Amino acid sequence: MHKIDYLIAVIIMAVCFTVRLYKIDNPIADHHSYRQADTAAVARNFVKDGYNILFPQSDSFTALSETQLPNPNRYFINEFPLYNSIVALIYHFKGINTVYARLVSIIFATIGTLFLYLIGKKLFSTKVATLAALFYAVIPYNIYYGRVIMPDPTFICFSIMSFYLLLLFVDKPNFVRGILFSLTYALALLVKPYAIFLFIPFIYWVIANHGFSLFKKPMFYLSPLISVIPLLLWRHHASLHPEGIFYSSWLLNKYDIRFTGAFFRWLIFDRMNRLIFATGGFVLFFIGLIPSIRSKKGWLIIFWLISVLVYFTIFAAGNVTHDYYQLPIMPVGALLVSLGFFELIDLGKNIFQKVILGGLGVVLITISLAFGWYEVRGFFNINDWNMIEAGKRIDEITPKDAKVIAPYQTDPSFLYQTNRHGWTTQYDTDKKIAEGATYYVSTSYDDEARKVESKYTLIEKNDKYIIIKLVPKNK
């Protein structure tokens, strides 16, 4: 790269990093806090309870599996805990603080932005790469999900890196490049198996550049094996401990949502049009498909898009339910927005028309940023300050080994705030006491809280929370 390319890359990375510092000190009580709480708990418990990468643990004894298997060890063996391990390493040296966990996500998001720039430059041009990376860096949906305490920013980063390394490997299929690609892609698959869908554009690009001669190059056989074997080993390990695996079969097609009107409405109109690309960017997204069909490199982007759409379709219920499931659309979507912007300008037949059309493109991107911020700004808000106060109070007044019932409709966010292990559901209090529960805390003074209060020892009660020691009143 030339010096100007390095300067552009540094500026884009600085922008990406800086905007994600917004509310970096938020407690885990913002949008999708339930998923962030489990992820953060695994990292914290690596420090508190001992590091064992094969047996990550959440805070909750509540059953995870579809069959409601008891989970006395609090296993959380879902995705490979790479992100959690990095956070735990920082916690070990700097102390447990969620700011560090968010910083790790921000760093991965920033690295991913750099590699998206490199992809755009390699396949198209500096101007396409610059706009794509900038759009990716500042679109509000991606800002929020680029600083969450979840494995997804890490997954997207390794996905983008593996895409770029595949381009280098296909250019020159030697052992070193093959290994670099394979190991990076293996990490993407370990963090989130959804990266498997990238095989679609990868296979296209190998065939498009090498044809049948690919069968003569051993690295084209070895690389997929190296990439997939770690995932297979991890999934086998997880299968031996089903109590530590989320109930996930519903992600495929719960309520037969696939290809219904609701499926298309949620994914196309609500998520891609309203939330992610926020109208203006969605227009450019579609315009970007036009130049993509004109070249081999453009078709690589089309196949990348197809891989994401296949993922949307197979995991239909998951994508309709959770807005962060659409994160894989962001890298290819940013490239299409950039291609669409410059295609719009190229429609002009003279300088005047190009200026007008360029201005229209700027307006569309501005609309995307403005509308996107309108939709996403609430994601940063704290949903329940009472929960945070109650959790802090539990941490102050109870023994470190106390086991707490913190009912929050199975959401672990409340339990995480207590800095204790315990349960996220109410009812069956006597059974939980038999399993070791010593305190009950709730922000809702409902029938269950009143029932527990009537039988056990009240510690504190105010208009924000109630804390009860699970010792009978007559003792």
C-alpha positions as CSV (number, residue, x, y, z in Angstrom):
1,M,0.0,0.0,0.0
2,H,1.0,3.6,-0.5
3,K,1.4,6.1,2.3
4,I,-2.0,7.6,1.6
5,D,-3.6,4.2,2.0
6,Y,-2.0,3.7,5.4
7,L,-3.2,7.2,6.4
8,I,-6.7,6.4,5.3
9,A,-6.7,3.1,7.2
10,V,-5.5,4.7,10.4
11,I,-8.1,7.5,10.2
12,I,-10.9,5.0,9.6
13,M,-9.7,2.8,12.5
14,A,-9.5,5.8,14.8
15,V,-13.1,6.8,13.8
16,C,-14.3,3.3,14.4
17,F,-12.6,3.0,17.8
18,T,-13.7,6.4,19.0
19,V,-17.4,6.3,18.2
20,R,-17.7,3.0,20.0
21,L,-16.5,4.5,23.3
22,Y,-20.0,6.1,23.7
23,K,-21.3,5.0,27.1
24,I,-18.5,2.4,27.4
25,D,-19.0,2.4,31.2
26,N,-22.7,1.3,30.9
27,P,-23.5,-1.5,33.3
28,I,-24.8,-4.7,31.8
29,A,-28.4,-3.6,31.7
30,D,-28.8,-2.1,28.2
31,H,-30.2,-3.8,25.0
32,H,-29.8,-7.6,24.9
33,S,-28.3,-7.5,28.4
34,Y,-29.4,-11.1,29.0
35,R,-26.9,-12.3,26.4
36,Q,-24.2,-9.9,27.5
37,A,-24.6,-11.0,31.2
38,D,-24.0,-14.7,30.4
39,T,-20.9,-13.8,28.3
40,A,-19.5,-11.4,30.9
41,A,-20.2,-14.0,33.7
42,V,-18.1,-16.6,31.9
43,A,-15.2,-14.2,31.8
44,R,-15.6,-13.1,35.4
45,N,-15.9,-16.7,36.6
46,F,-12.7,-17.7,34.8
47,V,-11.0,-15.2,37.2
48,K,-13.1,-16.0,40.3
49,D,-13.5,-19.8,40.1
50,G,-10.4,-20.8,38.1
51,Y,-9.7,-20.9,34.4
52,N,-10.7,-23.9,32.4
53,I,-11.3,-23.2,28.7
54,L,-13.1,-26.5,28.2
55,F,-15.7,-25.8,31.0
56,P,-16.8,-22.2,30.9
57,Q,-19.3,-21.4,33.6
58,S,-22.1,-18.8,33.9
59,D,-23.5,-17.6,37.2
60,S,-26.8,-19.5,36.9
61,F,-27.9,-22.9,38.1
62,T,-31.0,-22.5,36.0
63,A,-31.4,-25.3,33.4
64,L,-30.3,-24.3,29.9
65,S,-31.1,-27.4,27.8
66,E,-34.4,-28.2,26.1
67,T,-34.9,-31.2,28.4
68,Q,-34.3,-29.0,31.5
69,L,-31.3,-31.1,32.6
70,P,-29.9,-30.0,36.0
71,N,-26.8,-27.9,35.6
72,P,-25.2,-28.0,39.1
73,N,-21.8,-26.9,37.6
74,R,-23.3,-23.9,35.8
75,Y,-21.7,-25.0,32.6
76,F,-22.1,-22.7,29.6
77,I,-20.6,-24.7,26.8
78,N,-22.0,-23.1,23.7
79,E,-19.6,-21.1,21.5
80,F,-15.9,-21.6,22.2
81,P,-15.0,-19.0,24.9
82,L,-12.2,-17.2,23.0
83,Y,-13.6,-13.7,23.6
84,N,-14.3,-14.5,27.2
85,S,-10.8,-15.8,27.7
86,I,-9.2,-12.6,26.3
87,V,-11.4,-10.6,28.6
88,A,-10.5,-12.8,31.6
89,L,-6.8,-12.3,30.9
90,I,-7.3,-8.6,31.1
91,Y,-9.4,-8.9,34.2
92,H,-6.6,-11.0,35.8
93,F,-4.1,-8.1,35.4
94,K,-6.4,-5.1,35.6
95,G,-9.3,-6.2,37.8
96,I,-12.9,-7.1,36.8
97,N,-14.5,-4.2,35.1
98,T,-17.0,-4.4,32.2
99,V,-15.3,-1.4,30.5
100,Y,-12.4,-3.8,29.6
101,A,-14.8,-6.3,28.2
102,R,-16.4,-3.6,26.0
103,L,-12.9,-2.5,24.9
104,V,-12.0,-6.0,23.7
105,S,-15.1,-5.9,21.5
106,I,-14.2,-2.4,20.2
107,I,-10.7,-3.6,19.3
108,F,-12.1,-6.5,17.4
109,A,-14.6,-4.3,15.6
110,T,-11.8,-1.9,14.7
111,I,-9.6,-4.7,13.3
112,G,-12.5,-6.0,11.3
113,T,-13.0,-2.5,9.8
114,L,-9.4,-2.4,8.7
115,F,-9.7,-5.8,7.0
116,L,-12.9,-4.7,5.3
117,Y,-11.0,-1.7,3.9
118,L,-8.3,-4.1,2.6
119,I,-10.9,-6.3,1.0
120,G,-12.5,-3.3,-0.7
121,K,-9.2,-2.0,-1.9
122,K,-8.0,-5.4,-3.2
123,L,-11.3,-6.2,-5.1
124,F,-12.3,-2.7,-6.3
125,S,-10.5,0.6,-5.5
126,T,-9.4,2.9,-2.7
127,K,-12.5,5.0,-3.0
128,V,-14.8,2.1,-2.7
129,A,-12.8,0.6,0.2
130,T,-12.7,4.0,2.0
131,L,-16.5,4.6,1.8
132,A,-17.3,1.0,2.7
133,A,-15.1,1.0,5.7
134,L,-16.3,4.4,6.9
135,F,-19.9,3.4,6.5
136,Y,-19.2,0.1,8.4
137,A,-17.5,2.1,11.1
138,V,-20.2,4.7,11.8
139,I,-23.5,3.1,10.9
140,P,-25.4,3.2,14.3
141,Y,-26.5,-0.4,14.4
142,N,-22.9,-1.5,13.9
143,I,-21.6,1.0,16.5
144,Y,-23.8,-0.5,19.2
145,Y,-23.0,-4.1,18.3
146,G,-19.4,-3.3,18.0
147,R,-19.1,-2.6,21.8
148,V,-21.3,-5.2,23.3
149,I,-20.1,-7.8,25.7
150,M,-20.9,-10.7,23.3
151,P,-18.8,-12.9,21.1
152,D,-20.3,-11.5,17.9
153,P,-17.8,-8.6,17.3
154,T,-15.0,-11.2,17.6
155,F,-16.9,-13.6,15.2
156,I,-17.4,-10.9,12.6
157,C,-13.8,-9.7,12.9
158,F,-12.4,-13.2,12.2
159,S,-14.9,-13.7,9.4
160,I,-13.7,-10.5,7.6
161,M,-10.1,-11.4,8.3
162,S,-10.5,-14.9,6.9
163,F,-12.2,-13.5,3.8
164,Y,-9.3,-11.2,3.1
165,L,-6.8,-14.0,3.8
166,L,-8.6,-16.3,1.4
167,L,-8.1,-13.6,-1.3
168,L,-4.4,-13.7,-0.7
169,F,-4.4,-17.5,-0.5
170,V,-6.2,-17.8,-3.9
171,D,-3.8,-15.4,-5.4
172,K,-0.8,-17.5,-4.3
173,P,-1.9,-20.9,-2.9
174,N,1.2,-21.7,-0.8
175,F,1.4,-23.4,2.5
176,V,2.0,-20.2,4.7
177,R,-1.0,-18.4,3.2
178,G,-3.1,-21.5,3.4
179,I,-2.3,-22.0,7.1
180,L,-3.0,-18.3,8.0
181,F,-6.4,-18.5,6.3
182,S,-7.2,-21.8,7.8
183,L,-6.4,-20.9,11.4
184,T,-8.2,-17.5,11.1
185,Y,-11.3,-19.2,9.6
186,A,-11.1,-21.9,12.3
187,L,-11.3,-19.2,15.0
188,A,-14.3,-17.6,13.3
189,L,-16.1,-21.0,13.2
190,L,-15.2,-21.7,16.8
191,V,-16.5,-18.4,18.0
192,K,-19.7,-18.7,16.0
193,P,-20.4,-21.8,13.8
194,Y,-22.5,-19.5,11.5
195,A,-19.2,-18.7,9.8
196,I,-19.7,-22.0,7.9
197,F,-21.9,-20.1,5.4
198,L,-18.8,-18.3,4.2
199,F,-17.9,-21.5,2.4
200,I,-20.3,-20.4,-0.3
201,P,-18.3,-17.3,-1.5
202,F,-15.0,-19.1,-0.7
203,I,-15.8,-22.0,-3.0
204,Y,-16.9,-19.7,-5.7
205,W,-13.7,-17.7,-5.6
206,V,-11.4,-20.7,-5.6
207,I,-13.3,-22.2,-8.6
208,A,-13.5,-18.9,-10.4
209,N,-9.7,-18.4,-10.2
210,H,-8.4,-22.0,-10.5
211,G,-11.1,-24.0,-12.2
212,F,-10.5,-27.8,-12.2
213,S,-6.8,-27.2,-11.4
214,L,-7.7,-26.7,-7.8
215,F,-7.8,-30.5,-7.5
216,K,-4.1,-30.5,-8.2
217,K,-3.3,-28.3,-5.2
218,P,-3.2,-30.1,-1.8
219,M,-3.7,-26.9,0.2
220,F,-7.2,-26.5,-1.2
221,Y,-8.0,-29.9,0.5
222,L,-6.0,-29.3,3.7
223,S,-7.3,-25.8,4.4
224,P,-10.9,-26.7,4.8
225,L,-9.9,-29.6,7.1
226,I,-7.8,-27.4,9.3
227,S,-10.6,-24.9,9.5
228,V,-13.4,-27.3,10.4
229,I,-11.7,-29.9,12.7
230,P,-11.4,-27.6,15.7
231,L,-15.1,-26.8,15.5
232,L,-16.0,-30.5,15.2
233,L,-13.9,-31.3,18.3
234,W,-15.5,-28.5,20.2
235,R,-19.0,-29.6,19.2
236,H,-18.2,-33.2,20.3
237,H,-16.9,-32.0,23.6
238,A,-20.1,-29.9,24.1
239,S,-22.3,-32.9,23.2
240,L,-20.8,-34.8,26.2
241,H,-22.2,-32.1,28.5
242,P,-25.8,-31.3,27.2
243,E,-26.7,-29.6,30.4
244,G,-24.4,-26.8,29.5
245,I,-25.8,-26.2,26.0
246,F,-28.5,-23.6,25.2
247,Y,-31.9,-24.9,23.9
248,S,-31.3,-23.9,20.3
249,S,-33.4,-26.0,18.0
250,W,-36.0,-23.3,18.0
251,L,-33.6,-21.0,16.1
252,L,-34.3,-22.9,12.9
253,N,-38.0,-22.5,12.3
254,K,-40.1,-22.0,15.4
255,Y,-43.8,-21.4,14.6
256,D,-43.0,-22.3,11.0
257,I,-41.9,-18.7,10.4
258,R,-39.7,-19.3,7.4
259,F,-40.9,-17.8,4.1
260,T,-44.1,-16.4,5.7
261,G,-45.1,-12.8,5.3
262,A,-43.8,-12.1,8.9
263,F,-40.4,-13.6,7.9
264,F,-40.0,-11.2,5.0
265,R,-41.5,-8.3,6.8
266,W,-39.2,-8.6,9.8
267,L,-36.0,-9.3,8.0
268,I,-36.3,-7.0,4.9
269,F,-38.5,-4.2,6.0
270,D,-37.9,-3.9,9.7
271,R,-34.3,-5.1,10.2
272,M,-32.5,-4.3,6.9
273,N,-34.5,-1.3,5.8
274,R,-35.4,0.3,9.1
275,L,-32.8,-0.7,11.6
276,I,-29.6,-1.6,9.9
277,F,-29.3,0.4,6.6
278,A,-32.0,2.8,7.7
279,T,-33.7,3.5,4.4
280,G,-31.0,5.6,2.7
281,G,-28.3,3.0,2.9
282,F,-30.8,0.3,1.8
283,V,-31.4,2.2,-1.5
284,L,-27.7,2.3,-2.1
285,F,-27.4,-1.3,-1.1
286,F,-29.7,-2.3,-4.0
287,I,-28.0,0.0,-6.5
288,G,-24.7,-1.7,-5.5
289,L,-26.0,-4.9,-6.9
290,I,-25.9,-3.5,-10.4
291,P,-22.1,-3.1,-10.8
292,S,-21.6,-6.4,-8.8
293,I,-23.0,-8.5,-11.7
294,R,-20.6,-7.1,-14.2
295,S,-17.4,-8.7,-13.0
296,K,-15.9,-11.8,-11.4
297,K,-15.0,-9.8,-8.3
298,G,-18.5,-8.3,-8.2
299,W,-19.9,-11.8,-8.3
300,L,-17.8,-12.7,-5.2
301,I,-19.8,-10.0,-3.4
302,I,-23.0,-11.5,-4.7
303,F,-22.1,-14.9,-3.4
304,W,-21.1,-13.4,-0.1
305,L,-24.5,-11.8,0.1
306,I,-26.1,-15.1,-0.9
307,S,-24.3,-16.9,2.0
308,V,-25.8,-14.4,4.4
309,L,-29.3,-14.8,2.9
310,V,-28.9,-18.6,3.2
311,Y,-28.0,-18.2,6.9
312,F,-31.1,-15.9,7.4
313,T,-33.2,-18.6,5.8
314,I,-31.9,-21.6,7.7
315,F,-31.9,-19.9,11.1
316,A,-35.2,-18.2,10.3
317,A,-36.6,-18.0,13.8
318,G,-33.4,-16.9,15.3
319,N,-33.0,-14.0,12.8
320,V,-36.6,-12.9,13.2
321,T,-36.3,-12.9,17.0
322,H,-32.9,-11.4,17.6
323,D,-31.7,-8.2,15.8
324,Y,-28.0,-9.0,16.4
325,Y,-28.3,-12.2,14.4
326,Q,-28.2,-10.0,11.3
327,L,-24.6,-8.7,12.0
328,P,-23.1,-10.9,9.2
329,I,-24.9,-8.7,6.7
330,M,-22.9,-5.7,7.7
331,P,-19.5,-6.2,6.0
332,V,-21.0,-7.3,2.6
333,G,-23.7,-4.7,3.0
334,A,-21.2,-1.9,3.6
335,L,-19.4,-2.9,0.4
336,L,-22.7,-2.9,-1.6
337,V,-23.6,0.6,-0.2
338,S,-20.2,1.9,-1.3
339,L,-20.5,0.3,-4.8
340,G,-24.0,1.7,-5.0
341,F,-22.9,5.2,-4.1
342,F,-20.3,5.3,-6.9
343,E,-22.6,3.6,-9.4
344,L,-25.1,6.4,-8.7
345,I,-22.5,9.0,-9.6
346,D,-21.4,7.1,-12.7
347,L,-25.0,7.3,-14.0
348,G,-24.3,11.0,-14.7
349,K,-23.3,11.8,-18.3
350,N,-21.5,15.1,-17.5
351,I,-19.9,16.8,-14.5
352,F,-23.1,18.6,-13.5
353,Q,-25.1,15.4,-13.4
354,K,-22.4,13.6,-11.5
355,V,-22.3,16.4,-8.9
356,I,-26.1,16.2,-8.5
357,L,-26.1,12.4,-8.3
358,G,-23.2,12.5,-5.9
359,G,-25.1,15.0,-3.7
360,L,-28.1,12.6,-3.8
361,G,-25.8,9.8,-2.6
362,V,-24.6,11.9,0.3
363,V,-28.2,12.7,1.2
364,L,-29.0,8.9,1.2
365,I,-26.0,8.1,3.5
366,T,-26.9,11.1,5.8
367,I,-30.5,9.7,6.0
368,S,-29.1,6.3,6.8
369,L,-27.0,7.7,9.7
370,A,-29.8,9.9,11.0
371,F,-32.6,7.4,10.8
372,G,-30.2,4.7,12.1
373,W,-29.3,6.7,15.1
374,Y,-33.0,7.4,15.8
375,E,-33.7,3.6,15.8
376,V,-30.6,2.6,17.8
377,R,-30.2,5.3,20.4
378,G,-32.5,3.6,22.8
379,F,-30.3,0.5,22.8
380,F,-27.8,2.3,25.0
381,N,-30.3,3.1,27.7
382,I,-30.3,1.3,31.0
383,N,-33.5,-0.7,31.3
384,D,-33.7,-1.2,35.1
385,W,-31.6,0.9,37.6
386,N,-33.4,-0.8,40.5
387,M,-31.9,-4.1,39.4
388,I,-28.4,-2.6,39.5
389,E,-28.9,-1.0,42.9
390,A,-30.3,-4.3,44.3
391,G,-27.4,-6.2,42.9
392,K,-24.8,-3.9,44.4
393,R,-26.6,-4.1,47.8
394,I,-26.5,-7.9,47.7
395,D,-22.8,-7.8,46.8
396,E,-22.2,-5.5,49.8
397,I,-24.1,-7.3,52.5
398,T,-23.9,-11.0,51.7
399,P,-21.0,-13.5,52.0
400,K,-19.0,-14.1,48.8
401,D,-20.2,-17.7,48.7
402,A,-23.8,-16.8,49.1
403,K,-26.2,-18.4,46.5
404,V,-28.9,-16.0,45.4
405,I,-32.3,-16.3,43.9
406,A,-32.6,-13.3,41.6
407,P,-35.8,-13.8,39.6
408,Y,-35.9,-11.9,36.4
409,Q,-37.9,-14.1,34.0
410,T,-34.9,-16.3,33.4
411,D,-32.8,-13.3,32.3
412,P,-29.4,-13.5,34.0
413,S,-28.8,-9.7,34.0
414,F,-30.1,-9.3,37.5
415,L,-28.1,-12.2,38.9
416,Y,-25.0,-10.9,37.2
417,Q,-25.3,-7.6,39.1
418,T,-25.3,-9.5,42.4
419,N,-21.8,-10.9,41.7
420,R,-23.1,-14.2,43.1
421,H,-24.1,-17.6,41.7
422,G,-27.7,-18.6,41.8
423,W,-31.0,-18.8,40.0
424,T,-32.8,-16.5,37.6
425,T,-36.3,-17.9,38.1
426,Q,-38.8,-17.6,41.0
427,Y,-41.0,-20.3,42.6
428,D,-39.8,-23.6,44.0
429,T,-37.9,-21.7,46.6
430,D,-37.8,-24.6,49.0
431,K,-36.2,-26.8,46.3
432,K,-33.6,-24.1,45.6
433,I,-32.9,-23.8,49.4
434,A,-32.2,-27.5,49.4
435,E,-29.8,-26.9,46.5
436,G,-27.9,-24.3,48.5
437,A,-29.8,-21.0,48.0
438,T,-29.3,-18.6,50.9
439,Y,-30.7,-15.2,49.8
440,Y,-33.7,-14.0,47.8
441,V,-33.7,-10.6,46.1
442,S,-36.4,-9.1,43.9
443,T,-37.2,-5.7,42.4
444,S,-40.9,-6.8,42.1
445,Y,-43.0,-7.0,45.3
446,D,-45.3,-9.6,43.7
447,D,-47.1,-12.6,45.2
448,E,-44.0,-14.7,45.1
449,A,-42.0,-12.1,46.9
450,R,-44.7,-11.7,49.6
451,K,-44.9,-15.5,50.0
452,V,-41.1,-15.7,50.6
453,E,-41.2,-12.7,52.9
454,S,-43.9,-14.4,55.0
455,K,-41.8,-17.5,55.6
456,Y,-38.2,-16.2,55.8
457,T,-36.1,-13.5,57.4
458,L,-36.5,-10.0,55.9
459,I,-33.1,-8.1,55.5
460,E,-34.1,-5.0,53.6
461,K,-37.2,-3.7,51.9
462,N,-37.8,-0.4,50.1
463,D,-39.6,0.8,47.0
464,K,-36.8,-0.5,44.8
465,Y,-36.1,-4.0,46.0
466,I,-36.6,-6.6,48.7
467,I,-33.8,-8.8,50.2
468,I,-34.6,-11.8,52.2
469,K,-32.3,-14.3,54.0
470,L,-33.6,-17.8,53.4
471,V,-33.7,-18.7,57.1
472,P,-37.2,-19.4,58.6
473,K,-38.4,-16.5,60.8
474,N,-38.6,-18.7,63.9
475,K,-35.0,-19.6,63.8
